[in-house]
């Protein structure tokens, strides 16, 4: 016998050749049907093959690009090496990186994981995410909704403010990204890995001087995108617009904070009150609390459409 052998087995009038070569299939002359052994479709074959170029913007110069709802569907997105360009991603995304960009504007829908902005200058970023990190960036304007304090490293001249974005479908996109518009209100306190005690690397936006309308404009022409109902007005923002004030309480030797929510609807009041009553529960009342810096709610005030939470930082004695 040679190195190959043939074994014929009569099964439903088919003959199979067991060699290392492609299968040889023979049908009897009176059998009229398709044999699907080599062409059978499986569920994984039916998935649309992803083209990486559809989830990347790179090397743009003086350009505008926009992704509509449904075009990203929770995929990762990458932006790199762009100059003087405007990029709008109006969909939910898994994670996102922006590298080596200059003089650009980025308007981003909810990101389930982290957004990384690196090695970029003179850019404006409006985004919502679980985490936000900057490294080696200069002169950056951030308008963000984050579920944790934003982080910067080796970055300077960073101005940060709240998220004002709204567009058709944003509520469903927050749900798909598993973000809460009431929890994603972290923006006013940055964690700086490389602080400068003489000249701070970051500061909060001035509501009058650094209004996002002065830095971000809707995609043009407006008539082409009016079906998306894009808004940068605080009154329409899907994430409640918060304002923070800090001052030192000399009497109690604690830092006094105020979070001011500008709300529009009755349901918003109920949701935010329930969330913050839970957030500011005294940690000692919770089993297994580990000490550390605590936030203690001092008071809640309601003024028209505003809900104001007044709270203090206090060092837990058990942590010492």
MOSUL-V611056 format. One record per residue. N is the residue number from 1. RES is the residue in one small letter. PHI is phi in whole degrees, 0 to 359 (* if undefined). Layout:
BEGIN
{{N RES PHI} {N RES PHI}}
END
This chain:
BEGIN
{{1 x *} {2 x 279} {3 x 287} {4 x 243} {5 x 222} {6 x 240} {7 x 236} {8 x 260} {9 x 233} {10 x 276} {11 x 230} {12 x 50} {13 x 64} {14 x 239} {15 x 240} {16 x 255} {17 x 252} {18 x 266} {19 x 234} {20 x 280} {21 x 275} {22 x 305} {23 x 300} {24 x 257} {25 x 240} {26 x 237} {27 x 252} {28 x 292} {29 x 295} {30 x 263} {31 x 258} {32 x 240} {33 x 203} {34 x 272} {35 x 254} {36 x 254} {37 x 304} {38 x 266} {39 x 239} {40 x 297} {41 x 268} {42 x 248} {43 x 301} {44 x 287} {45 x 284} {46 x 276} {47 x 293} {48 x 289} {49 x 289} {50 x 279} {51 x 262} {52 x 306} {53 x 294} {54 x 283} {55 x 239} {56 x 216} {57 x 241} {58 x 217} {59 x 59} {60 x 278} {61 x 227} {62 x 50} {63 x 234} {64 x 233} {65 x 225} {66 x 218} {67 x 251} {68 x 276} {69 x 305} {70 x 94} {71 x 271} {72 x 247} {73 x 49} {74 x 81} {75 x 276} {76 x 290} {77 x 226} {78 x 231} {79 x 236} {80 x 208} {81 x 54} {82 x 249} {83 x 225} {84 x 50} {85 x 232} {86 x 243} {87 x 232} {88 x 238} {89 x 243} {90 x 259} {91 x 201} {92 x 273} {93 x 226} {94 x 282} {95 x 220} {96 x 212} {97 x 232} {98 x 233} {99 x 231} {100 x 55} {101 x 244} {102 x 225} {103 x 56} {104 x 241} {105 x 239} {106 x 237} {107 x 241} {108 x 236} {109 x 287} {110 x 293} {111 x 246} {112 x 296} {113 x 253} {114 x 257} {115 x 247} {116 x 248} {117 x 244} {118 x 223} {119 x 51} {120 x 231} {121 x 223} {122 x 55} {123 x 240} {124 x 240} {125 x 232} {126 x 248} {127 x 206} {128 x 230} {129 x 196} {130 x 286} {131 x 222} {132 x 222} {133 x 228} {134 x 240} {135 x 216} {136 x 55} {137 x 238} {138 x 224} {139 x 54} {140 x 242} {141 x 256} {142 x 246} {143 x 238} {144 x 227} {145 x 240} {146 x 228} {147 x 273} {148 x 215} {149 x 296} {150 x 301} {151 x 236} {152 x 234} {153 x 213} {154 x 51} {155 x 232} {156 x 225} {157 x 54} {158 x 260} {159 x 248} {160 x 234} {161 x 215} {162 x 281} {163 x 274} {164 x 246} {165 x 284} {166 x 213} {167 x 202} {168 x 295} {169 x 99} {170 x 295} {171 x 298} {172 x 295} {173 x 291} {174 x 298} {175 x 297} {176 x 296} {177 x 277} {178 x 59} {179 x 252} {180 x 257} {181 x 292} {182 x 268} {183 x 270} {184 x 278} {185 x 243} {186 x 281} {187 x 205} {188 x 278} {189 x 233} {190 x 262} {191 x 263} {192 x 254} {193 x 288} {194 x 232} {195 x 292} {196 x 241} {197 x 289} {198 x 278} {199 x 235} {200 x 304} {201 x 280} {202 x 214} {203 x 203} {204 x 277} {205 x 291} {206 x 267} {207 x 302} {208 x 273} {209 x 278} {210 x 240} {211 x 300} {212 x 300} {213 x 298} {214 x 281} {215 x 242} {216 x 233} {217 x 237} {218 x 297} {219 x 298} {220 x 245} {221 x 285} {222 x 301} {223 x 299} {224 x 285} {225 x 239} {226 x 294} {227 x 293} {228 x 278} {229 x 53} {230 x 287} {231 x 221} {232 x 244} {233 x 274} {234 x 302} {235 x 294} {236 x 256} {237 x 300} {238 x 290} {239 x 271} {240 x 307} {241 x 282} {242 x 249} {243 x 234} {244 x 246} {245 x 229} {246 x 233} {247 x 203} {248 x 274} {249 x 270} {250 x 292} {251 x 294} {252 x 261} {253 x 55} {254 x 227} {255 x 271} {256 x 263} {257 x 239} {258 x 230} {259 x 249} {260 x 247} {261 x 264} {262 x 264} {263 x 248} {264 x 242} {265 x 235} {266 x 300} {267 x 297} {268 x 298} {269 x 302} {270 x 298} {271 x 292} {272 x 290} {273 x 294} {274 x 297} {275 x 295} {276 x 283} {277 x 294} {278 x 289} {279 x 300} {280 x 260} {281 x 301} {282 x 302} {283 x 303} {284 x 296} {285 x 280} {286 x 260} {287 x 294} {288 x 78} {289 x 292} {290 x 251} {291 x 79} {292 x 100} {293 x 290} {294 x 239} {295 x 253} {296 x 243} {297 x 289} {298 x 265} {299 x 195} {300 x 233} {301 x 239} {302 x 241} {303 x 231} {304 x 62} {305 x 267} {306 x 254} {307 x 245} {308 x 243} {309 x 257} {310 x 252} {311 x 215} {312 x 230} {313 x 271} {314 x 215} {315 x 280} {316 x 287} {317 x 300} {318 x 291} {319 x 277} {320 x 274}}
END
